[in-house]
């Protein structure tokens, strides 16, 4: 076991040249560096977040849903119990093709239409109610908004928010601050809780993809914490949290049958997504991890792995942006009135975003005007 641990924590992989774990083991009084053992606190925190979610959905989200006239829908037609069809449904296919339908109709001496009807009713039984979907989305929207707000308020005071060279100055001897620790562990605990709850939540078609996504997120957060890339990691987390709560808010509007509001929020989500993932992420995050870090600390094995993962993430951003653009276009076409109302607001958002982006590019100190939005 000791040999495996020594192999995994090989200094030549994790740390820059001429740096050892011993150099980080005994910091000066009052100074603390990140340690992998710190991440264990995210597991009990994940259970706590899951418990808070249950209480939130029951005592806050459900009453809000009832105010919007969203109630638990009952299944009007239930499939009659049938062991043969149930076995096919659970172990083979939920949507049988014509060959399966023909074989089952002969086996049961049923009409093909009756077999089709049974599978349709059985699928409807497993569909979650709109109330359940609403509660899940309201929890996610609330958490994403809170963690994004915390991240912005914390990073606003950090020098690496305005000059990304600070992500690498004095690396890896960068002090772990309480704010940075809480930001990291809370994000990690939340994604652990999502991995737990995925097995009890609504089973969606993208279950395997989202599970891999959550696993990759947990791995990236843990990886950047273990080798003290917290500064640039905090920027990555903030960029990715910027649009998530808007998407969940759009879902809430959809469940409440406010279609115009849903379209508006989705287009707003698309704009923020494009700016953060296709502009800020490559021009700020990838620029500092690939080029600025090369100049200041130089490459080493874990540096190559970290940047490879971030580049893969950018490829996913491009793919998702293409899909989102198609949906946003349909939303704009469907709600032409909303489009004209959206244009002035879109101009304001773009102006603010680009002003912040340019200020990030050229200033070491935060600009004054955006502080209004944080007060």
C-alpha positions as CSV (number, residue, x, y, z in Angstrom):
1,X,0.0,0.0,0.0
2,X,2.9,2.4,0.8
3,X,4.4,1.6,-2.6
4,X,1.1,2.4,-4.3
5,X,0.8,5.7,-2.4
6,X,4.4,6.7,-3.2
7,X,3.8,5.9,-6.9
8,X,0.5,8.0,-7.0
9,X,2.0,11.0,-5.1
10,X,5.2,11.0,-7.2
11,X,6.7,14.5,-6.7
12,X,8.0,14.6,-10.3
13,X,4.4,14.3,-11.6
14,X,2.6,16.6,-9.2
15,X,5.1,19.4,-8.5
16,X,7.3,21.7,-10.5
17,X,11.0,20.9,-10.8
18,X,13.1,21.4,-7.7
19,X,10.0,21.3,-5.4
20,X,9.3,18.4,-3.1
21,X,6.4,17.5,-0.7
22,X,8.8,18.1,2.2
23,X,9.1,21.8,1.1
24,X,5.3,22.1,1.6
25,X,5.0,20.0,4.7
26,X,6.3,22.5,7.3
27,X,5.1,26.1,6.4
28,X,5.7,29.1,8.6
29,X,3.4,29.7,11.6
30,X,0.0,30.9,10.5
31,X,0.5,29.7,7.0
32,X,-1.2,26.7,5.5
33,X,-1.0,25.0,2.1
34,X,-3.7,22.8,0.5
35,X,-3.5,19.2,1.4
36,X,-5.4,16.3,-0.3
37,X,-6.7,15.3,3.1
38,X,-8.7,18.5,3.3
39,X,-11.0,17.2,0.6
40,X,-12.3,14.5,2.9
41,X,-14.4,17.2,4.6
42,X,-16.4,17.5,1.3
43,X,-18.0,14.1,1.9
44,X,-19.9,14.8,5.1
45,X,-20.7,18.3,3.7
46,X,-22.2,16.5,0.6
47,X,-24.6,14.6,3.0
48,X,-25.4,17.9,4.7
49,X,-26.2,19.6,1.4
50,X,-28.4,16.7,0.4
51,X,-30.3,17.0,3.7
52,X,-30.7,20.7,3.1
53,X,-32.0,20.0,-0.3
54,X,-34.7,17.6,1.0
55,X,-35.9,20.3,3.4
56,X,-35.7,23.0,0.8
57,X,-37.8,21.1,-1.7
58,X,-40.4,20.1,0.9
59,X,-40.8,23.4,2.7
60,X,-39.9,26.1,0.1
61,X,-40.0,24.7,-3.4
62,X,-43.3,22.8,-3.1
63,X,-45.2,25.8,-1.6
64,X,-43.9,27.9,-4.4
65,X,-45.1,25.4,-6.9
66,X,-48.5,25.3,-5.4
67,X,-48.7,29.1,-5.6
68,X,-48.0,28.7,-9.3
69,X,-50.8,26.1,-9.6
70,X,-48.3,23.3,-10.1
71,X,-49.5,20.1,-8.5
72,X,-48.5,16.4,-8.5
73,X,-50.2,14.9,-11.5
74,X,-51.7,11.5,-11.2
75,X,-51.5,8.8,-13.9
76,X,-54.9,8.5,-15.5
77,X,-54.2,5.2,-17.2
78,X,-52.1,2.5,-15.5
79,X,-50.8,-0.5,-17.4
80,X,-52.5,-3.7,-16.3
81,X,-50.1,-6.1,-14.5
82,X,-48.5,-8.5,-17.0
83,X,-45.3,-10.4,-16.1
84,X,-44.3,-11.1,-19.7
85,X,-44.5,-7.4,-20.8
86,X,-43.1,-6.2,-17.5
87,X,-40.0,-8.3,-18.1
88,X,-39.6,-7.0,-21.6
89,X,-40.1,-3.4,-20.3
90,X,-37.5,-3.6,-17.5
91,X,-34.8,-5.8,-19.1
92,X,-35.0,-5.4,-22.9
93,X,-36.7,-2.3,-24.2
94,X,-39.2,0.4,-23.1
95,X,-40.0,1.2,-26.8
96,X,-40.3,-2.1,-28.6
97,X,-40.0,-2.1,-32.4
98,X,-42.5,-3.8,-34.8
99,X,-40.7,-7.1,-34.6
100,X,-41.0,-7.2,-30.8
101,X,-44.6,-6.0,-30.9
102,X,-45.6,-8.7,-33.4
103,X,-43.9,-11.4,-31.3
104,X,-45.5,-10.3,-28.1
105,X,-48.9,-10.0,-29.6
106,X,-48.7,-13.6,-30.8
107,X,-47.3,-14.8,-27.5
108,X,-50.1,-13.1,-25.5
109,X,-52.8,-13.5,-28.1
110,X,-53.3,-9.7,-28.0
111,X,-53.8,-7.2,-30.7
112,X,-50.6,-5.3,-31.7
113,X,-52.4,-2.0,-30.9
114,X,-53.2,-3.3,-27.4
115,X,-49.5,-4.2,-26.8
116,X,-48.5,-0.7,-27.9
117,X,-51.0,0.8,-25.6
118,X,-49.7,-1.2,-22.7
119,X,-46.1,0.1,-23.2
120,X,-47.3,3.6,-23.6
121,X,-49.2,3.5,-20.3
122,X,-46.3,1.8,-18.6
123,X,-43.9,4.5,-19.8
124,X,-46.3,7.2,-18.5
125,X,-46.3,5.5,-15.1
126,X,-42.5,6.2,-14.8
127,X,-42.7,9.8,-15.9
128,X,-42.0,12.2,-13.0
129,X,-44.6,14.8,-12.2
130,X,-44.0,18.4,-13.1
131,X,-44.1,19.2,-9.4
132,X,-41.0,16.9,-8.9
133,X,-39.2,18.5,-11.8
134,X,-40.0,22.0,-10.5
135,X,-38.7,21.3,-7.0
136,X,-35.4,19.8,-8.4
137,X,-34.8,22.8,-10.7
138,X,-35.6,25.3,-8.0
139,X,-33.1,23.7,-5.7
140,X,-30.4,23.7,-8.4
141,X,-31.2,27.3,-9.4
142,X,-31.0,28.5,-5.8
143,X,-27.7,26.8,-5.1
144,X,-26.1,27.8,-8.4
145,X,-27.1,31.5,-7.8
146,X,-25.8,31.4,-4.2
147,X,-22.5,29.8,-5.0
148,X,-22.0,32.1,-8.0
149,X,-22.7,35.1,-5.9
150,X,-20.3,33.9,-3.2
151,X,-17.6,33.2,-5.9
152,X,-18.0,36.7,-7.4
153,X,-17.9,38.5,-4.1
154,X,-14.8,36.5,-3.0
155,X,-12.9,36.8,-6.2
156,X,-13.7,40.5,-6.5
157,X,-11.1,41.1,-3.7
158,X,-8.5,38.7,-5.1
159,X,-5.6,40.0,-7.3
160,X,-5.8,37.0,-9.7
161,X,-9.3,38.0,-10.7
162,X,-7.9,41.1,-12.4
163,X,-4.4,40.0,-13.3
164,X,-4.2,36.2,-14.0
165,X,-0.4,36.3,-13.6
166,X,-1.1,36.2,-9.9
167,X,-2.3,32.6,-10.3
168,X,1.3,31.6,-10.8
169,X,3.4,34.0,-8.8
170,X,5.2,32.1,-5.9
171,X,3.6,28.9,-7.1
172,X,3.3,26.3,-5.4
173,X,4.0,28.3,-2.2
174,X,0.6,30.0,-2.3
175,X,-1.2,30.3,1.0
176,X,-4.6,28.7,1.5
177,X,-7.1,31.3,2.7
178,X,-10.4,30.4,4.5
179,X,-12.5,31.9,1.7
180,X,-10.8,29.9,-1.0
181,X,-11.0,26.7,1.1
182,X,-14.8,27.2,1.7
183,X,-15.4,28.0,-2.0
184,X,-13.6,24.8,-3.1
185,X,-15.0,22.4,-0.5
186,X,-18.6,23.7,-1.0
187,X,-18.4,23.2,-4.8
188,X,-16.9,19.8,-4.3
189,X,-19.5,18.8,-1.7
190,X,-22.3,20.0,-4.0
191,X,-21.1,17.8,-6.9
192,X,-20.6,14.9,-4.6
193,X,-24.3,15.4,-3.5
194,X,-25.3,15.4,-7.2
195,X,-23.6,12.1,-7.8
196,X,-25.4,10.6,-4.8
197,X,-28.8,12.1,-5.7
198,X,-28.6,11.1,-9.3
199,X,-29.7,7.6,-8.3
200,X,-32.8,8.9,-6.5
201,X,-33.6,11.8,-8.8
202,X,-35.6,11.8,-12.0
203,X,-34.0,9.3,-14.4
204,X,-33.3,11.3,-17.5
205,X,-32.0,10.1,-20.9
206,X,-28.7,11.8,-20.2
207,X,-28.1,9.9,-17.0
208,X,-24.8,8.3,-18.1
209,X,-23.5,11.6,-19.6
210,X,-24.4,13.6,-16.5
211,X,-22.8,11.0,-14.2
212,X,-19.6,11.2,-16.2
213,X,-19.8,15.0,-16.1
214,X,-20.2,15.1,-12.3
215,X,-17.4,12.6,-12.0
216,X,-15.1,14.7,-14.2
217,X,-16.0,17.8,-12.3
218,X,-15.2,16.2,-8.9
219,X,-11.9,14.9,-10.4
220,X,-10.9,18.3,-11.8
221,X,-11.7,20.1,-8.5
222,X,-9.8,17.5,-6.5
223,X,-6.9,17.5,-8.9
224,X,-6.5,21.3,-8.9
225,X,-6.7,21.4,-5.1
226,X,-4.1,18.6,-4.6
227,X,-1.4,20.5,-6.6
228,X,-2.4,23.9,-5.3
229,X,-3.9,25.3,-8.5
230,X,-6.7,26.8,-6.5
231,X,-6.4,30.3,-7.9
232,X,-7.0,29.4,-11.5
233,X,-9.4,26.7,-10.4
234,X,-11.6,29.3,-8.6
235,X,-11.8,31.2,-11.9
236,X,-12.8,28.1,-13.8
237,X,-15.5,27.3,-11.3
238,X,-16.9,30.9,-11.3
239,X,-17.0,31.0,-15.2
240,X,-18.9,27.7,-15.2
241,X,-21.4,28.8,-12.5
242,X,-22.3,32.0,-14.3
243,X,-25.0,30.5,-16.6
244,X,-26.3,27.5,-14.8
245,X,-28.8,29.2,-12.5
246,X,-30.3,31.0,-15.5
247,X,-30.9,27.7,-17.3
248,X,-32.6,26.3,-14.2
249,X,-34.7,29.4,-13.9
250,X,-35.8,28.9,-17.6
251,X,-36.9,25.4,-16.7
252,X,-38.9,26.8,-13.8
253,X,-40.7,29.2,-16.1
254,X,-41.4,26.3,-18.5
255,X,-42.9,24.1,-15.8
256,X,-45.1,27.0,-14.7
257,X,-46.2,27.4,-18.3
258,X,-44.8,30.9,-18.7
259,X,-43.5,30.2,-22.2
260,X,-42.5,33.8,-23.1
261,X,-40.5,34.1,-19.9
262,X,-39.0,30.7,-20.5
263,X,-37.9,31.7,-24.0
264,X,-36.5,35.0,-22.7
265,X,-34.5,33.3,-19.9
266,X,-33.2,30.6,-22.3
267,X,-31.9,33.2,-24.8
268,X,-30.3,35.1,-21.8
269,X,-28.7,31.8,-20.7
270,X,-27.4,31.3,-24.2
271,X,-25.8,34.8,-24.4
272,X,-24.2,34.3,-21.0
273,X,-23.0,30.8,-21.9
274,X,-21.4,32.0,-25.2
275,X,-19.7,34.9,-23.5
276,X,-18.3,32.9,-20.6
277,X,-17.5,29.6,-22.4
278,X,-16.4,30.9,-25.8
279,X,-14.8,34.3,-24.9
280,X,-13.8,34.5,-21.2
281,X,-12.8,30.8,-20.8
282,X,-10.4,30.5,-23.8
283,X,-9.1,34.1,-23.7
284,X,-8.6,34.4,-20.0
285,X,-8.5,30.9,-18.4
286,X,-6.7,28.9,-21.2
287,X,-4.5,31.8,-21.9
288,X,-3.2,31.9,-18.4
289,X,-2.9,28.1,-17.9
290,X,-1.1,27.5,-21.2
291,X,1.0,30.6,-21.8
292,X,1.4,32.7,-18.6
293,X,2.1,29.7,-16.5
294,X,4.6,28.5,-19.0
295,X,6.5,31.8,-18.7
296,X,6.4,31.9,-14.9
297,X,6.7,28.3,-13.6
298,X,7.3,26.2,-16.8
299,X,5.7,22.9,-17.7
300,X,5.8,19.6,-15.7
301,X,3.7,16.4,-16.0
302,X,0.6,17.4,-14.0
303,X,0.7,20.7,-15.8
304,X,0.3,18.9,-19.1
305,X,-2.6,16.8,-17.7
306,X,-4.4,19.8,-16.2
307,X,-4.2,21.7,-19.5
308,X,-5.3,18.7,-21.5
309,X,-8.4,18.4,-19.4
310,X,-9.2,22.1,-19.7
311,X,-8.8,21.8,-23.5
312,X,-11.2,18.9,-23.6
313,X,-13.6,21.0,-21.7
314,X,-13.3,23.7,-24.3
315,X,-14.2,21.2,-27.1
316,X,-17.3,20.3,-25.1
317,X,-18.1,24.1,-24.8
318,X,-18.0,24.4,-28.6
319,X,-20.3,21.4,-29.1
320,X,-22.8,22.6,-26.4
321,X,-22.8,26.1,-27.8
322,X,-23.8,24.7,-31.2
323,X,-26.7,22.8,-29.7
324,X,-27.8,25.7,-27.5
325,X,-27.6,28.2,-30.4
326,X,-30.1,26.0,-32.3
327,X,-32.6,25.9,-29.4
328,X,-32.1,29.7,-28.7
329,X,-32.9,30.5,-32.3
330,X,-36.1,28.5,-32.2
331,X,-37.0,30.3,-29.0
332,X,-36.5,33.7,-30.6
333,X,-38.5,32.7,-33.7
334,X,-41.3,31.4,-31.5
335,X,-41.5,34.6,-29.4
336,X,-40.9,37.5,-31.8
337,X,-42.4,40.0,-29.4
338,X,-40.0,38.9,-26.7
339,X,-37.2,39.2,-29.2
340,X,-37.8,43.0,-29.6
341,X,-38.1,43.4,-25.9
342,X,-34.9,41.4,-25.4
343,X,-32.7,43.5,-27.8
344,X,-32.3,46.6,-25.4
345,X,-31.6,44.3,-22.5
346,X,-29.2,42.2,-24.5
347,X,-27.3,45.3,-25.5
348,X,-27.0,46.3,-21.8
349,X,-25.8,42.8,-20.8
350,X,-23.2,42.7,-23.6
351,X,-22.0,46.2,-22.8
352,X,-21.5,45.3,-19.1
353,X,-19.9,41.9,-19.9
354,X,-17.5,43.4,-22.4
355,X,-16.7,46.3,-20.1
356,X,-15.8,43.9,-17.3
357,X,-13.9,41.7,-19.8
358,X,-11.8,44.6,-21.0
359,X,-11.2,45.8,-17.5
360,X,-10.0,42.3,-16.5
361,X,-7.7,42.4,-19.5
362,X,-6.0,45.7,-18.8
363,X,-6.3,46.5,-15.1
364,X,-4.7,45.1,-12.0
365,X,-7.3,46.8,-9.7
366,X,-11.0,46.2,-10.0
367,X,-13.0,48.9,-11.8
368,X,-15.4,51.0,-9.7
369,X,-18.7,50.8,-11.6
370,X,-19.6,47.1,-11.3
371,X,-19.6,47.3,-7.5
372,X,-23.2,48.6,-7.7
373,X,-24.2,45.1,-8.8
374,X,-22.6,43.5,-5.7
375,X,-24.0,45.9,-3.1
